Amino acid sequence: MKIDPYQEVRKYLEESENPLFFFDDDPDGLCSYLLLKKCIDRGYGIVVKSAPELPSTYLKAVKRNNPDRIFILDKPLVNEDFISQAPVPIIWIDHHGNINPNGVKYYNPKNFNQSFPTSYFCYKVTEENQWLATIGCISDWYKPDFLKEFSTNYPDILPNPDLSIEEISFDTPLTKISKIFRFILKGKAEDVERSVRYIERISDPHELLGNKTKESKFILKHYEKINKQYEAILEGALKTKSDGNFFIYIYSSTETSLTSYLSNELIHRLKGKVIIIGREKDDRLNLSIRCPFTNILEPLTKSIKDLDATGGGHDHACGANVSKKDFNQFISNLKKNIKN
């Protein structure tokens, strides 16, 4: 008999008396956690800032919380020592790679020839709090099949579900909610942790935007602080001229890394460009690279060869870390490899 992966995860979730959730620090990861946590109303969530791996250092949190099950959400890699030393069963849900790790219960839509964010998978598990699944999916550049139903329930937030994913992401009231879920995971650790605890108590998007409860007031205050930084960086970027079909903008290191979201917005604003946004940190540049018109992953892989650089990601959205001394050569390589 064929096993339903959603029912299987639901069973693991309901059986757990003290689950511990590790989730990625983006809206897809956060919404995945909230969907599972709200379903059973127990457990504890920890945002994982390290990218892309869940390292073994988080075993300290396992020992501190004494869970009976561990759920890992939206992380493409998990350290082998974490898996081997974890004292309880691990349920790992992701959508990035297509792997078959030992020692865990692993769920990935690619393993059954589908592709969608982790928050969509978790919604299929819980079948409730559709608004959270919508935010997670749209923030991960995916239009879920329940989008029209969401629009019917919240016409003031998404008047037209037939808009493109870019238009929904940046030209509707849903834009602000998506940014809230992204930006509250930025900033000081204590502010992030408090925001996560407060957003667990939010029942729907209207309550979040209402700015009337203690929870919504704190969340919106935290969001506005990060958004002010973002708007300043965006303003600087929009004053920069393109280099042919390449748009390159480097900004100085600040408290907050906002390159990923900035690169996505600039794809929408600057049509037909290869977008490269970099954040300086010490003698290196953390880059977000977007290319809507052709595969960028293969050219990126070729371009970092023999350089002091690392990189990877999806076909049209990648990240890279390049030393300042090799940056110009990297750009030269990338231009050549994209042309070829």
N, C-alpha and C positions, 0 to 999 in steps of 0.2 A: 504493500500500500504506500502510495506517495505521501510523504510528510509535508504538511503545510508549514512553511518556515515561520509565518506570522503567528499561527496558533502555538507553535513550539516555543517561540520567544515569550508569548503571553503566559504560557504555563510556567516557564522559568521565573518570570516576573512575579506572578501571583503567589508562587510558592516561597519566594524570598521574604524573610521577615526583616532583614536589615541589609538591603542592597547598597552597594557603593558604586556610584556612577562617575566615570572619567569621560569628559567630553571635550571636543576641540573648541578653540576659542574663536568661533565664528557663529553666525545665526543658525546655520544648519546644525552644528553641534549643540548649541544651547537649546534650540527648539526640540531636538531629539531627546535631550535630557528631560525637559519640561513635560513632554508628552508621556514619557514612561513614569516619571515621578508623580504626576498628577493622577495617573491611572490607578495607582495603588496607595498614594498618599503616605509613603514612607520611604526611607532611604536618605542618602546624603550625596550631593553632587560636588565634584571638583573640576574646575576648568583647567585644562592642560595647555600651558603656554608654550611648551617646547614644540618645535616643528621640525620634521613631520612625525617624530617618534614619541611614543609614551615611554620614557626612560625608567630604568630600574629604581631611580631615586624616589619614585612615587610609592614604592613598597612601604615607606615610612607611613604614608597616609593609610595604607591598608592595615598596618599594625595598629595605628591609632584609632581607627574606626571599627575594627573587628567585625567586618561584614560576613554574611553567609554566602553572598554571591557578588561578583564584580561584573559590571557592564561597561564596556569600552565603546564609545560612540564617536564615529566620524574621524577616527585616527587611522591613517594609512599604514603605519608601522607601530609595532610594539616590541620593546626590547626582549630578547630571549630570556634574560635573567629574570625579568618581571614575570614572564609566563611560568618559568620553571620554579620560581620561589613563592609564587602566590599560593596561600594556604587554602583557597576556596576556588570553586569553579568559576571560569571566565566565559562570559558571553560577549563576543566582539562583533559589532555591527558597523560596516563601512561600505563605501561605494567607490573608492579610488582604485586600488590595485585589484588584481585577480589572483589571489594566492590561496593556499590551503595550509595554514599553519597547524602545527601539532600542539596538543595540550589545551586547546580551547574549542568552544562552540563558535564557529565562524559563519557569519551571514553577510553575503554581498550579492546584490541583484545581478552583477555580472556573471555570477556562478549559475544563474538560470536565464542567461541571455537577455537581460534587461539592464536598463541604466536609469537611475534616479537617485536623488539625495537620500541621506540617512534619515532625515526627518520624514520623508514620504514612507519609508519602510516602517518607522516607528508609528506613524499614523495608521498604517495598515494593521499594526499590532493592537493598537488601543481603540481605534475607531471613534475617537472623541477629541475635542479641542481642535477642530479643523482650522481655526484661525492661526494656531501656532504652526501647524504643518504648512499652511500657506506662506507664512513669513519665512520659514526655513527653506522651502522650495524656491520661492522667488529670489531670495537672497543668494541662492546657489545657482541662479540662472536657469531655472527649470519651471515650466508651466505645468502644474499638476492637473489631472483629469477632473478634479473637483472644483476648479477655479470658478466656473459659472455659478455653482452652488454657493461658494463664498461670496461672490458678487451679489447674489440675490439676498443673502443674509446681511451684507454690509455694503449697500449701494453707495453710501457716502464715502467709503474708503476705496472701493474699486468699482467705479461706475460702468466701466466697459472691460469685460474680461477678454475681449478679442484683440486688445492691443498687443503689440509685440512685447517680448520679455524686457527689452530695453526701455520701452515707454512705460510699462508697468513699474519698472524698477526706479525710474527717475522722474516721471511726469504725472504721478498720481498721488493721492494722500497716503497710499501704502508706502511711498518712498520714506516718509519720516519714521514710520513704525519699523521698517527694515533697518534704517540707520540707528534707531534707538537700540535695537537688539545687537547691532554690531558694535556701536560705540560704548555701550556700558561694559563691554568686555575689555576696554582699554583703560589705561591710567593706573592709579595706585592699587595695589593688591587688596587693601582693605575696602576701597570703594567698589571694586569689582565684586568682591565676595558679598558685600552688603546688597549690591544691586541684584545679584543672582538670587539671594534669599528673598528679596522683596518682590522680584518679578514672578517668583513661584506663587505668590499670593494673588496675582492679578488674574481676574476671571475672563476679561475680554479686552479688545483693543480700545473700546470707548472708555473703559475705566483707566487704561494706561494713559490715554491722551487727556483725560479729564483734569488732571493736576489737582485733585481734591483730597485724595487720601495721603496718609504719611508715606506709603510705598510709592505711589506715582510721583509725588513731589520730589522725593529723593532721586528716583530714577531719571526724571526729566532734568533735574539740576545737574546730575552727573553727565547726562547726554549733552546738555548745552555747553558744558565746559569743554568736552572733547570736540563737539561740532564747531566751536569757535576756532579751535586750532585747525580743524579741517578746512573751513571756509577760507582761512588765511593762506593755506597751502594751495588750495584750488585757485584762488585769485592770482597767486604768483605763477602757477602753471599756465593759466589762460593768457598771460602776457607773453609767453614764450612762443617763438616762431618755430614752425616745423622745418625739418631738414629733408626736403623731398617728401617721400611718403613715410618718413620716420619722425615721430614726435618724441623728443627726449627731454625729460625734466628731472633734475637732481635737486633735492632740498637737504638742508642741514639737519643733523640729528636733533630730535626733540624728545620730549618725554614719551611720545606716542608714535607708533608706526601706523601710517594710514595709506601706504602705497597701494595695497590691493584694491581697496574701494575707490581710490582716486583713479587708478588705471581703468577700472570698469566704467566710471562716469565719463572719462575722457573718450572711451570708445564710442559712447553715445553722442558726445558733443562734437567729436572730430571724426567724421566718417572716413573710412578707407585708409586709415593710418595704422602703422605699427606703433603701438604705445609702449614706451619704456619709462617707467617712473622709478627713481632711485632715491634711497635714503642713506645719507652718509653716516657711518658709524666707525669711528677710529680710522683705520686705513683701508676700509672696505666699503662696498656699496651693496645694499640689499635692494634687489630689483624686482618689480612686478612687470611682466611683459604680456601684452595682449595683441592679438592679430586676428581680426574677424574674417579676413578674406582668404587665408591659407593656413596650413598646418605650421605651427611655430615650434613644436617640440623637437622635431628632427633637426631643423636648422640650429636650434639652441644647443642641442647635444653636440653637434659638429663644431659649433663656434667656441665652446669652452675647452675643447681638446687642447692639451699642452699649455693651458693657461692656469693661473692660480685662481680657479673658479669652480663653483658647483652649480647645478641647476637641474630642473625637471618640472613636471606638472602634466597638464592636459594638452590636447591638440591645439587649442586656441588661447590658452591661459597658462602661463608658466611663471616660475619664480627662479631667481638666480642670485648668487652671492659672488661678487667679483672684486678682486683687489683693485685699488685705484690705479696702480701702475699698469694693469692689464686692461683697463676699461676701454680705452680708445681702440686697442687691437680687437677686443671683443666686439665692439660695435662694427668695426670694419669687416670682421669675419661674418657677423650676422647679416649685414647688408649683402655680402657676396653669396652667402648660403641661401638666403631667401630668394634671390634672383635666380639661383640655379635650381 
